Amino acid sequence: MEYDVNTSKIFDKQTGSEWNFDGLAISGGMKGEQLTRIPFDEGFWFEWVAFHPETKLYAN
């Protein structure tokens, strides 16, 4: 899926839909649809890199 992010919305190029950060499609082909949240554990960098050593780190 390709997407663009601005300060308040995510634009899904595949469906032409705009999503807010709560996972609600606010316009486009999927308007009114709600994404399902996936439970996650934020963890720590040292945990992530131990299991995913190929991860690249980008900085400004």
PDB file of N, H, CA, C and O in Angstrom:
ATOM      1  N   MET A   1       0.842  -1.169   0.000  1.00  0.00           N
ATOM      2  CA  MET A   1       0.000   0.000   0.000  1.00  0.00           C
ATOM      3  C   MET A   1       0.889   1.234   0.000  1.00  0.00           C
ATOM      4  O   MET A   1       1.843   1.316   0.773  1.00  0.00           O
ATOM      5  N   GLU A   2       0.586   2.165  -0.840  1.00  0.00           N
ATOM      6  H   GLU A   2      -0.190   2.098  -1.468  1.00  0.00           H
ATOM      7  CA  GLU A   2       1.296   3.437  -0.834  1.00  0.00           C
ATOM      8  C   GLU A   2       0.453   4.450  -0.083  1.00  0.00           C
ATOM      9  O   GLU A   2      -0.776   4.430  -0.145  1.00  0.00           O
ATOM     10  N   TYR A   3       1.143   5.345   0.634  1.00  0.00           N
ATOM     11  H   TYR A   3       2.142   5.361   0.684  1.00  0.00           H
ATOM     12  CA  TYR A   3       0.412   6.353   1.378  1.00  0.00           C
ATOM     13  C   TYR A   3       1.257   7.595   1.553  1.00  0.00           C
ATOM     14  O   TYR A   3       2.486   7.540   1.491  1.00  0.00           O
ATOM     15  N   ASP A   4       0.590   8.715   1.771  1.00  0.00           N
ATOM     16  H   ASP A   4      -0.407   8.759   1.821  1.00  0.00           H
ATOM     17  CA  ASP A   4       1.224   9.986   2.108  1.00  0.00           C
ATOM     18  C   ASP A   4       0.707  10.395   3.473  1.00  0.00           C
ATOM     19  O   ASP A   4      -0.472  10.202   3.773  1.00  0.00           O
ATOM     20  N   VAL A   5       1.568  10.954   4.301  1.00  0.00           N
ATOM     21  H   VAL A   5       2.525  11.110   4.057  1.00  0.00           H
ATOM     22  CA  VAL A   5       1.166  11.403   5.629  1.00  0.00           C
ATOM     23  C   VAL A   5       1.403  12.903   5.726  1.00  0.00           C
ATOM     24  O   VAL A   5       2.486  13.390   5.402  1.00  0.00           O
ATOM     25  N   ASN A   6       0.390  13.629   6.173  1.00  0.00           N
ATOM     26  H   ASN A   6      -0.489  13.233   6.437  1.00  0.00           H
ATOM     27  CA  ASN A   6       0.618  15.033   6.509  1.00  0.00           C
ATOM     28  C   ASN A   6       0.386  15.180   8.002  1.00  0.00           C
ATOM     29  O   ASN A   6       0.407  14.179   8.719  1.00  0.00           O
ATOM     30  N   THR A   7       0.170  16.375   8.489  1.00  0.00           N
ATOM     31  H   THR A   7       0.154  17.187   7.906  1.00  0.00           H
ATOM     32  CA  THR A   7       0.090  16.577   9.935  1.00  0.00           C
ATOM     33  C   THR A   7      -1.150  16.004  10.594  1.00  0.00           C
ATOM     34  O   THR A   7      -1.144  15.780  11.804  1.00  0.00           O
ATOM     35  N   SER A   8      -2.223  15.758   9.835  1.00  0.00           N
ATOM     36  H   SER A   8      -2.228  15.940   8.851  1.00  0.00           H
ATOM     37  CA  SER A   8      -3.436  15.284  10.497  1.00  0.00           C
ATOM     38  C   SER A   8      -4.135  14.121   9.795  1.00  0.00           C
ATOM     39  O   SER A   8      -5.099  13.582  10.340  1.00  0.00           O
ATOM     40  N   LYS A   9      -3.682  13.712   8.599  1.00  0.00           N
ATOM     41  H   LYS A   9      -2.899  14.149   8.156  1.00  0.00           H
ATOM     42  CA  LYS A   9      -4.374  12.666   7.850  1.00  0.00           C
ATOM     43  C   LYS A   9      -3.380  11.774   7.121  1.00  0.00           C
ATOM     44  O   LYS A   9      -2.226  12.143   6.903  1.00  0.00           O
ATOM     45  N   ILE A  10      -3.853  10.602   6.755  1.00  0.00           N
ATOM     46  H   ILE A  10      -4.790  10.302   6.932  1.00  0.00           H
ATOM     47  CA  ILE A  10      -3.085   9.673   5.928  1.00  0.00           C
ATOM     48  C   ILE A  10      -3.885   9.463   4.655  1.00  0.00           C
ATOM     49  O   ILE A  10      -5.074   9.150   4.713  1.00  0.00           O
ATOM     50  N   PHE A  11      -3.246   9.630   3.505  1.00  0.00           N
ATOM     51  H   PHE A  11      -2.280   9.884   3.458  1.00  0.00           H
ATOM     52  CA  PHE A  11      -3.914   9.452   2.221  1.00  0.00           C
ATOM     53  C   PHE A  11      -3.469   8.132   1.611  1.00  0.00           C
ATOM     54  O   PHE A  11      -2.280   7.932   1.361  1.00  0.00           O
ATOM     55  N   ASP A  12      -4.403   7.243   1.373  1.00  0.00           N
ATOM     56  H   ASP A  12      -5.368   7.405   1.575  1.00  0.00           H
ATOM     57  CA  ASP A  12      -4.168   5.921   0.804  1.00  0.00           C
ATOM     58  C   ASP A  12      -4.277   6.021  -0.715  1.00  0.00           C
ATOM     59  O   ASP A  12      -5.370   6.203  -1.252  1.00  0.00           O
ATOM     60  N   LYS A  13      -3.154   5.904  -1.401  1.00  0.00           N
ATOM     61  H   LYS A  13      -2.266   5.756  -0.965  1.00  0.00           H
ATOM     62  CA  LYS A  13      -3.150   6.043  -2.863  1.00  0.00           C
ATOM     63  C   LYS A  13      -3.892   4.904  -3.553  1.00  0.00           C
ATOM     64  O   LYS A  13      -4.436   5.098  -4.640  1.00  0.00           O
ATOM     65  N   GLN A  14      -3.926   3.732  -2.950  1.00  0.00           N
ATOM     66  H   GLN A  14      -3.484   3.574  -2.067  1.00  0.00           H
ATOM     67  CA  GLN A  14      -4.554   2.567  -3.567  1.00  0.00           C
ATOM     68  C   GLN A  14      -6.069   2.731  -3.665  1.00  0.00           C
ATOM     69  O   GLN A  14      -6.660   2.405  -4.694  1.00  0.00           O
ATOM     70  N   THR A  15      -6.699   3.231  -2.608  1.00  0.00           N
ATOM     71  H   THR A  15      -6.218   3.496  -1.771  1.00  0.00           H
ATOM     72  CA  THR A  15      -8.160   3.361  -2.608  1.00  0.00           C
ATOM     73  C   THR A  15      -8.626   4.802  -2.788  1.00  0.00           C
ATOM     74  O   THR A  15      -9.816   5.055  -2.975  1.00  0.00           O
ATOM     75  N   GLY A  16      -7.684   5.746  -2.731  1.00  0.00           N
ATOM     76  H   GLY A  16      -6.717   5.540  -2.580  1.00  0.00           H
ATOM     77  CA  GLY A  16      -8.057   7.156  -2.837  1.00  0.00           C
ATOM     78  C   GLY A  16      -8.773   7.659  -1.603  1.00  0.00           C
ATOM     79  O   GLY A  16      -9.547   8.613  -1.679  1.00  0.00           O
ATOM     80  N   SER A  17      -8.521   7.024  -0.459  1.00  0.00           N
ATOM     81  H   SER A  17      -7.892   6.249  -0.397  1.00  0.00           H
ATOM     82  CA  SER A  17      -9.201   7.399   0.783  1.00  0.00           C
ATOM     83  C   SER A  17      -8.279   8.209   1.690  1.00  0.00           C
ATOM     84  O   SER A  17      -7.059   8.044   1.672  1.00  0.00           O
ATOM     85  N   GLU A  18      -8.887   9.081   2.478  1.00  0.00           N
ATOM     86  H   GLU A  18      -9.878   9.215   2.493  1.00  0.00           H
ATOM     87  CA  GLU A  18      -8.165   9.821   3.512  1.00  0.00           C
ATOM     88  C   GLU A  18      -8.538   9.233   4.852  1.00  0.00           C
ATOM     89  O   GLU A  18      -9.716   9.003   5.128  1.00  0.00           O
ATOM     90  N   TRP A  19      -7.532   8.986   5.698  1.00  0.00           N
ATOM     91  H   TRP A  19      -6.575   9.173   5.474  1.00  0.00           H
ATOM     92  CA  TRP A  19      -7.740   8.395   7.019  1.00  0.00           C
ATOM     93  C   TRP A  19      -7.234   9.359   8.082  1.00  0.00           C
ATOM     94  O   TRP A  19      -6.219  10.029   7.891  1.00  0.00           O
ATOM     95  N   ASN A  20      -7.944   9.425   9.198  1.00  0.00           N
ATOM     96  H   ASN A  20      -8.769   8.880   9.353  1.00  0.00           H
ATOM     97  CA  ASN A  20      -7.412  10.197  10.313  1.00  0.00           C
ATOM     98  C   ASN A  20      -6.588   9.261  11.194  1.00  0.00           C
ATOM     99  O   ASN A  20      -6.558   8.056  10.946  1.00  0.00           O
ATOM    100  N   PHE A  21      -5.927   9.786  12.203  1.00  0.00           N
ATOM    101  H   PHE A  21      -5.951  10.765  12.404  1.00  0.00           H
ATOM    102  CA  PHE A  21      -5.047   8.967  13.027  1.00  0.00           C
ATOM    103  C   PHE A  21      -5.791   8.053  13.995  1.00  0.00           C
ATOM    104  O   PHE A  21      -5.161   7.285  14.722  1.00  0.00           O
ATOM    105  N   ASP A  22      -7.114   8.123  14.014  1.00  0.00           N
ATOM    106  H   ASP A  22      -7.626   8.746  13.423  1.00  0.00           H
ATOM    107  CA  ASP A  22      -7.912   7.177  14.796  1.00  0.00           C
ATOM    108  C   ASP A  22      -8.318   5.967  13.948  1.00  0.00           C
ATOM    109  O   ASP A  22      -9.014   5.076  14.434  1.00  0.00           O
ATOM    110  N   GLY A  23      -7.879   5.934  12.668  1.00  0.00           N
ATOM    111  H   GLY A  23      -7.313   6.658  12.274  1.00  0.00           H
ATOM    112  CA  GLY A  23      -8.180   4.806  11.799  1.00  0.00           C
ATOM    113  C   GLY A  23      -9.537   4.875  11.126  1.00  0.00           C
ATOM    114  O   GLY A  23     -10.064   3.848  10.698  1.00  0.00           O
ATOM    115  N   LEU A  24     -10.106   6.051  11.025  1.00  0.00           N
ATOM    116  H   LEU A  24      -9.677   6.885  11.372  1.00  0.00           H
ATOM    117  CA  LEU A  24     -11.407   6.238  10.381  1.00  0.00           C
ATOM    118  C   LEU A  24     -11.202   6.871   9.007  1.00  0.00           C
ATOM    119  O   LEU A  24     -10.534   7.898   8.888  1.00  0.00           O
ATOM    120  N   ALA A  25     -11.779   6.255   7.964  1.00  0.00           N
ATOM    121  H   ALA A  25     -12.321   5.421   8.061  1.00  0.00           H
ATOM    122  CA  ALA A  25     -11.722   6.838   6.622  1.00  0.00           C
ATOM    123  C   ALA A  25     -12.692   8.015   6.585  1.00  0.00           C
ATOM    124  O   ALA A  25     -13.895   7.846   6.784  1.00  0.00           O
ATOM    125  N   ILE A  26     -12.157   9.207   6.330  1.00  0.00           N
ATOM    126  H   ILE A  26     -11.179   9.343   6.169  1.00  0.00           H
ATOM    127  CA  ILE A  26     -12.993  10.406   6.372  1.00  0.00           C
ATOM    128  C   ILE A  26     -13.421  10.880   4.990  1.00  0.00           C
ATOM    129  O   ILE A  26     -14.278  11.755   4.866  1.00  0.00           O
ATOM    130  N   SER A  27     -12.815  10.293   3.933  1.00  0.00           N
ATOM    131  H   SER A  27     -12.119   9.582   4.033  1.00  0.00           H
ATOM    132  CA  SER A  27     -13.252  10.589   2.566  1.00  0.00           C
ATOM    133  C   SER A  27     -12.708   9.522   1.632  1.00  0.00           C
ATOM    134  O   SER A  27     -11.842   8.733   2.009  1.00  0.00           O
ATOM    135  N   GLY A  28     -13.223   9.507   0.417  1.00  0.00           N
ATOM    136  H   GLY A  28     -13.927  10.148   0.111  1.00  0.00           H
ATOM    137  CA  GLY A  28     -12.742   8.560  -0.587  1.00  0.00           C
ATOM    138  C   GLY A  28     -13.555   7.282  -0.625  1.00  0.00           C
ATOM    139  O   GLY A  28     -14.629   7.192  -0.031  1.00  0.00           O
ATOM    140  N   GLY A  29     -13.023   6.292  -1.334  1.00  0.00           N
ATOM    141  H   GLY A  29     -12.150   6.365  -1.816  1.00  0.00           H
ATOM    142  CA  GLY A  29     -13.731   5.045  -1.565  1.00  0.00           C
ATOM    143  C   GLY A  29     -14.076   4.250  -0.326  1.00  0.00           C
ATOM    144  O   GLY A  29     -15.008   3.447  -0.348  1.00  0.00           O
ATOM    145  N   MET A  30     -13.346   4.458   0.751  1.00  0.00           N
ATOM    146  H   MET A  30     -12.588   5.110   0.769  1.00  0.00           H
ATOM    147  CA  MET A  30     -13.606   3.695   1.986  1.00  0.00           C
ATOM    148  C   MET A  30     -14.199   4.564   3.093  1.00  0.00           C
ATOM    149  O   MET A  30     -14.149   4.199   4.267  1.00  0.00           O
ATOM    150  N   LYS A  31     -14.758   5.708   2.717  1.00  0.00           N
ATOM    151  H   LYS A  31     -14.798   6.005   1.762  1.00  0.00           H
ATOM    152  CA  LYS A  31     -15.333   6.630   3.701  1.00  0.00           C
ATOM    153  C   LYS A  31     -16.259   5.899   4.662  1.00  0.00           C
ATOM    154  O   LYS A  31     -17.124   5.128   4.245  1.00  0.00           O
ATOM    155  N   GLY A  32     -16.066   6.151   5.966  1.00  0.00           N
ATOM    156  H   GLY A  32     -15.363   6.776   6.305  1.00  0.00           H
ATOM    157  CA  GLY A  32     -16.896   5.547   6.996  1.00  0.00           C
ATOM    158  C   GLY A  32     -16.339   4.245   7.550  1.00  0.00           C
ATOM    159  O   GLY A  32     -16.804   3.768   8.585  1.00  0.00           O
ATOM    160  N   GLU A  33     -15.342   3.657   6.873  1.00  0.00           N
ATOM    161  H   GLU A  33     -14.964   4.044   6.032  1.00  0.00           H
ATOM    162  CA  GLU A  33     -14.738   2.416   7.360  1.00  0.00           C
ATOM    163  C   GLU A  33     -13.794   2.710   8.527  1.00  0.00           C
ATOM    164  O   GLU A  33     -13.154   3.761   8.571  1.00  0.00           O
ATOM    165  N   GLN A  34     -13.718   1.783   9.452  1.00  0.00           N
ATOM    166  H   GLN A  34     -14.238   0.930   9.416  1.00  0.00           H
ATOM    167  CA  GLN A  34     -12.860   1.913  10.632  1.00  0.00           C
ATOM    168  C   GLN A  34     -11.836   0.781  10.620  1.00  0.00           C
ATOM    169  O   GLN A  34     -12.202  -0.385  10.474  1.00  0.00           O
ATOM    170  N   LEU A  35     -10.559   1.117  10.770  1.00  0.00           N
ATOM    171  H   LEU A  35     -10.261   2.064  10.888  1.00  0.00           H
ATOM    172  CA  LEU A  35      -9.516   0.100  10.850  1.00  0.00           C
ATOM    173  C   LEU A  35      -9.545  -0.550  12.229  1.00  0.00           C
ATOM    174  O   LEU A  35      -9.913   0.083  13.219  1.00  0.00           O
ATOM    175  N   THR A  36      -9.156  -1.809  12.281  1.00  0.00           N
ATOM    176  H   THR A  36      -8.857  -2.323  11.478  1.00  0.00           H
ATOM    177  CA  THR A  36      -9.079  -2.535  13.550  1.00  0.00           C
ATOM    178  C   THR A  36      -7.709  -2.317  14.165  1.00  0.00           C
ATOM    179  O   THR A  36      -6.688  -2.511  13.506  1.00  0.00           O
ATOM    180  N   ARG A  37      -7.688  -1.916  15.429  1.00  0.00           N
ATOM    181  H   ARG A  37      -8.517  -1.759  15.964  1.00  0.00           H
ATOM    182  CA  ARG A  37      -6.401  -1.711  16.112  1.00  0.00           C
ATOM    183  C   ARG A  37      -5.761  -3.050  16.422  1.00  0.00           C
ATOM    184  O   ARG A  37      -6.436  -4.012  16.789  1.00  0.00           O
ATOM    185  N   ILE A  38      -4.450  -3.093  16.267  1.00  0.00           N
ATOM    186  H   ILE A  38      -3.902  -2.312  15.969  1.00  0.00           H
ATOM    187  CA  ILE A  38      -3.683  -4.289  16.577  1.00  0.00           C
ATOM    188  C   ILE A  38      -2.947  -4.043  17.888  1.00  0.00           C
ATOM    189  O   ILE A  38      -2.234  -3.048  18.012  1.00  0.00           O
ATOM    190  N   PRO A  39      -3.105  -4.931  18.869  1.00  0.00           N
ATOM    191  CA  PRO A  39      -2.376  -4.740  20.124  1.00  0.00           C
ATOM    192  C   PRO A  39      -0.865  -4.840  19.881  1.00  0.00           C
ATOM    193  O   PRO A  39      -0.411  -5.664  19.088  1.00  0.00           O
ATOM    194  N   PHE A  40      -0.107  -4.009  20.558  1.00  0.00           N
ATOM    195  H   PHE A  40      -0.475  -3.339  21.202  1.00  0.00           H
ATOM    196  CA  PHE A  40       1.336  -4.048  20.388  1.00  0.00           C
ATOM    197  C   PHE A  40       2.019  -3.674  21.694  1.00  0.00           C
ATOM    198  O   PHE A  40       1.424  -3.070  22.586  1.00  0.00           O
ATOM    199  N   ASP A  41       3.264  -4.047  21.773  1.00  0.00           N
ATOM    200  H   ASP A  41       3.747  -4.538  21.048  1.00  0.00           H
ATOM    201  CA  ASP A  41       4.105  -3.695  22.907  1.00  0.00           C
ATOM    202  C   ASP A  41       5.203  -2.800  22.366  1.00  0.00           C
ATOM    203  O   ASP A  41       5.966  -3.214  21.493  1.00  0.00           O
ATOM    204  N   GLU A  42       5.290  -1.594  22.867  1.00  0.00           N
ATOM    205  H   GLU A  42       4.670  -1.258  23.576  1.00  0.00           H
ATOM    206  CA  GLU A  42       6.251  -0.634  22.334  1.00  0.00           C
ATOM    207  C   GLU A  42       7.687  -1.142  22.407  1.00  0.00           C
ATOM    208  O   GLU A  42       8.470  -0.908  21.486  1.00  0.00           O
ATOM    209  N   GLY A  43       8.039  -1.822  23.469  1.00  0.00           N
ATOM    210  H   GLY A  43       7.403  -2.013  24.217  1.00  0.00           H
ATOM    211  CA  GLY A  43       9.379  -2.378  23.588  1.00  0.00           C
ATOM    212  C   GLY A  43      10.477  -1.324  23.604  1.00  0.00           C
ATOM    213  O   GLY A  43      10.215  -0.131  23.761  1.00  0.00           O
ATOM    214  N   PHE A  44      11.700  -1.784  23.440  1.00  0.00           N
ATOM    215  H   PHE A  44      11.913  -2.753  23.313  1.00  0.00           H
ATOM    216  CA  PHE A  44      12.868  -0.925  23.453  1.00  0.00           C
ATOM    217  C   PHE A  44      13.716  -1.221  22.225  1.00  0.00           C
ATOM    218  O   PHE A  44      13.627  -2.302  21.643  1.00  0.00           O
ATOM    219  N   TRP A  45      14.541  -0.250  21.835  1.00  0.00           N
ATOM    220  H   TRP A  45      14.613   0.628  22.308  1.00  0.00           H
ATOM    221  CA  TRP A  45      15.384  -0.414  20.669  1.00  0.00           C
ATOM    222  C   TRP A  45      16.257  -1.663  20.787  1.00  0.00           C
ATOM    223  O   TRP A  45      16.353  -2.425  19.825  1.00  0.00           O
ATOM    224  N   PHE A  46      16.895  -1.895  21.930  1.00  0.00           N
ATOM    225  H   PHE A  46      16.817  -1.276  22.711  1.00  0.00           H
ATOM    226  CA  PHE A  46      17.795  -3.042  22.058  1.00  0.00           C
ATOM    227  C   PHE A  46      17.059  -4.368  21.852  1.00  0.00           C
ATOM    228  O   PHE A  46      17.648  -5.340  21.379  1.00  0.00           O
ATOM    229  N   GLU A  47      15.775  -4.408  22.205  1.00  0.00           N
ATOM    230  H   GLU A  47      15.296  -3.618  22.590  1.00  0.00           H
ATOM    231  CA  GLU A  47      14.998  -5.625  21.962  1.00  0.00           C
ATOM    232  C   GLU A  47      14.748  -5.808  20.465  1.00  0.00           C
ATOM    233  O   GLU A  47      14.941  -6.894  19.918  1.00  0.00           O
ATOM    234  N   TRP A  48      14.316  -4.729  19.815  1.00  0.00           N
ATOM    235  H   TRP A  48      14.159  -3.847  20.259  1.00  0.00           H
ATOM    236  CA  TRP A  48      14.008  -4.801  18.393  1.00  0.00           C
ATOM    237  C   TRP A  48      15.231  -5.233  17.589  1.00  0.00           C
ATOM    238  O   TRP A  48      15.165  -6.181  16.806  1.00  0.00           O
ATOM    239  N   VAL A  49      16.348  -4.530  17.787  1.00  0.00           N
ATOM    240  H   VAL A  49      16.402  -3.760  18.423  1.00  0.00           H
ATOM    241  CA  VAL A  49      17.538  -4.776  16.974  1.00  0.00           C
ATOM    242  C   VAL A  49      18.126  -6.170  17.231  1.00  0.00           C
ATOM    243  O   VAL A  49      18.798  -6.720  16.359  1.00  0.00           O
ATOM    244  N   ALA A  50      17.888  -6.741  18.397  1.00  0.00           N
ATOM    245  H   ALA A  50      17.343  -6.294  19.106  1.00  0.00           H
ATOM    246  CA  ALA A  50      18.366  -8.096  18.682  1.00  0.00           C
ATOM    247  C   ALA A  50      17.664  -9.119  17.776  1.00  0.00           C
ATOM    248  O   ALA A  50      18.279 -10.096  17.348  1.00  0.00           O
ATOM    249  N   PHE A  51      16.388  -8.892  17.489  1.00  0.00           N
ATOM    250  H   PHE A  51      15.889  -8.099  17.837  1.00  0.00           H
ATOM    251  CA  PHE A  51      15.625  -9.820  16.647  1.00  0.00           C
ATOM    252  C   PHE A  51      15.583  -9.412  15.182  1.00  0.00           C
ATOM    253  O   PHE A  51      15.262 -10.226  14.317  1.00  0.00           O
ATOM    254  N   HIS A  52      15.908  -8.149  14.901  1.00  0.00           N
ATOM    255  H   HIS A  52      16.169  -7.488  15.604  1.00  0.00           H
ATOM    256  CA  HIS A  52      15.869  -7.630  13.532  1.00  0.00           C
ATOM    257  C   HIS A  52      17.159  -6.865  13.228  1.00  0.00           C
ATOM    258  O   HIS A  52      17.117  -5.651  13.032  1.00  0.00           O
ATOM    259  N   PRO A  53      18.301  -7.550  13.186  1.00  0.00           N
ATOM    260  CA  PRO A  53      19.582  -6.852  13.018  1.00  0.00           C
ATOM    261  C   PRO A  53      19.735  -6.150  11.671  1.00  0.00           C
ATOM    262  O   PRO A  53      20.612  -5.299  11.524  1.00  0.00           O
ATOM    263  N   GLU A  54      18.909  -6.484  10.691  1.00  0.00           N
ATOM    264  H   GLU A  54      18.196  -7.176  10.810  1.00  0.00           H
ATOM    265  CA  GLU A  54      18.989  -5.838   9.383  1.00  0.00           C
ATOM    266  C   GLU A  54      18.294  -4.477   9.340  1.00  0.00           C
ATOM    267  O   GLU A  54      18.329  -3.805   8.309  1.00  0.00           O
ATOM    268  N   THR A  55      17.665  -4.061  10.439  1.00  0.00           N
ATOM    269  H   THR A  55      17.637  -4.608  11.276  1.00  0.00           H
ATOM    270  CA  THR A  55      16.949  -2.791  10.491  1.00  0.00           C
ATOM    271  C   THR A  55      17.892  -1.632  10.236  1.00  0.00           C
ATOM    272  O   THR A  55      18.970  -1.544  10.826  1.00  0.00           O
ATOM    273  N   LYS A  56      17.462  -0.729   9.334  1.00  0.00           N
ATOM    274  H   LYS A  56      16.587  -0.800   8.855  1.00  0.00           H
ATOM    275  CA  LYS A  56      18.260   0.463   9.033  1.00  0.00           C
ATOM    276  C   LYS A  56      17.702   1.620   9.849  1.00  0.00           C
ATOM    277  O   LYS A  56      16.488   1.745  10.008  1.00  0.00           O
ATOM    278  N   LEU A  57      18.579   2.457  10.360  1.00  0.00           N
ATOM    279  H   LEU A  57      19.566   2.355  10.231  1.00  0.00           H
ATOM    280  CA  LEU A  57      18.198   3.609  11.157  1.00  0.00           C
ATOM    281  C   LEU A  57      18.381   4.866  10.320  1.00  0.00           C
ATOM    282  O   LEU A  57      19.470   5.127   9.809  1.00  0.00           O
ATOM    283  N   TYR A  58      17.319   5.637  10.182  1.00  0.00           N
ATOM    284  H   TYR A  58      16.434   5.424  10.597  1.00  0.00           H
ATOM    285  CA  TYR A  58      17.361   6.872   9.408  1.00  0.00           C
ATOM    286  C   TYR A  58      17.296   8.061  10.348  1.00  0.00           C
ATOM    287  O   TYR A  58      16.569   8.038  11.341  1.00  0.00           O
ATOM    288  N   ALA A  59      18.047   9.086  10.037  1.00  0.00           N
ATOM    289  H   ALA A  59      18.638   9.105   9.230  1.00  0.00           H
ATOM    290  CA  ALA A  59      18.036  10.310  10.854  1.00  0.00           C
ATOM    291  C   ALA A  59      17.986  11.523   9.921  1.00  0.00           C
ATOM    292  O   ALA A  59      18.392  11.449   8.761  1.00  0.00           O
ATOM    293  N   ASN A  60      17.490  12.616  10.441  1.00  0.00           N
ATOM    294  H   ASN A  60      17.160  12.675  11.384  1.00  0.00           H
ATOM    295  CA  ASN A  60      17.435  13.860   9.649  1.00  0.00           C
ATOM    296  C   ASN A  60      18.792  14.463   9.501  1.00  0.00           C
ATOM    297  O   ASN A  60      18.937  15.509   8.867  1.00  0.00           O
TER     298      ASN A  60
END
